[in-house]
Amino acid sequence: MSFSVLASFAALQLGGGNQIASMIFMYGLIFAIFYFVLIRPQQRQRKAHNALVEALKKGDEIVTAGGLVGDVVHIATVGKDGAASMEDRITIKTGESKVIVERGRIARVSSASTAA
């Protein structure tokens, strides 16, 4: 925390400031701590995951949220404008079978295959 914030808090406490202003300051401080410790890192992680999933291409090896591991065989877009969305259908080959999953259910891209 910066010195000015602590100084203003001390002035409220020592000067006999208004109790409502003190409570508002404390709630604001608690919200700021929650924002920088919990909310902001989660937003960054979600944006990074979305960028990774949107950059999928044929031949990438993926892991689904259910634990299936496979190579991307085909990507079918569901959206009207042709842009990638989380409802796109991804066909993956895992072992001897092919499975269709939604793009949003892909947990991570484990590695990119060299065959394109």
N, C-alpha and C positions, 0 to 999 in steps of 0.2 A: 504494500500500500504506500501511497505517496505521503510525504510529510504534511501537505496541506489538508488532506483528508483527516489525518490523525489530529492535526491542530484544530480543525473545525469541530471534530467530535469532542475534544477536550474542552473547547470553549463552551459547547452546549452543556457539558456536565458541570463544569466549574462555575459558569455564569448563571446557573439557575435557569437555564433556557426552558423553553416550552417543552412539555412532555410529549406532545404530539409530534413536534419536529424531531425529537430524539427517536421516537418510535419509527417514523417514516425513514429516517436516516439508517436505522438498524435494519429495517426490512429491505431497503435498497441495497445495503451492503451484503445482506444474505443472498438476495437475488443475483447480484453481480458475481459472488463467489460460485453459486450454482451454475450460472451461465458459463463462466470461464473454465470450470472444472468438469461439468457434465454435458451441457447442451452443445457447446461449440465443438469439442472433439468428436462428438457423435455425428454432427452435421458434416464435418470434414471426412469422416470415415464413410458415410453414406455417399457423398459426392464422388469419392475415389472409387468406391465399389461400382456405382452407376457408370462411371467413365470406363472402367475395366470391362463391364458386361456389355456396354454399347460398342466397344471396340472388338468384339468377337468376330472371328473370321473362320472360314473353312479350314480344318486341319488343326485347330487349337485343341488341347486336352483340357477338359473341364471336370470339376467336381460339383455335383448338384447338392442341394440342401438335404436331400435324402441319403446322400452318401454314394450315389452312382458315379463311377469314373468312366469317361469315354471321350472319343474324339468327335469333333463337330463335323457332320457330313453335309448338312443342308440348313439354311436359315430362311424361313418363310416369314415375311412381314405381314402383319395383320392390319396395321394402320392404313388409313385412306391416303395419306400424303406420301407414303413410302419411307417415312422416317422411322428409325428404330424406336420401339416402345417395349415396355416390360411384358406385354402380352404376346410378343413375337414367339413363334414356334421354332425351336431348335431341335433338329434331328441329330442324335448322337449314336455312335456305334460303340457298344460296350460288349466285348467278347464276341459272341456269335449273333447277337441280337441288336436291333435298332430300336431306340426309344425316343419319343418326342416329349420334350419338356418346354416349359415357358422360360423365356429369357430371364424373368425376375426370380426364378427358382435356382439359378446358378449361384453357388456359394463362392467359388473362386476359379480362376484359370491357373492350373498347376504348371503347365508349360506349353510353349508353342511348338508345334511340330514343324520340322524343316521341309516336309513335302507340302507343296502348295498346289 
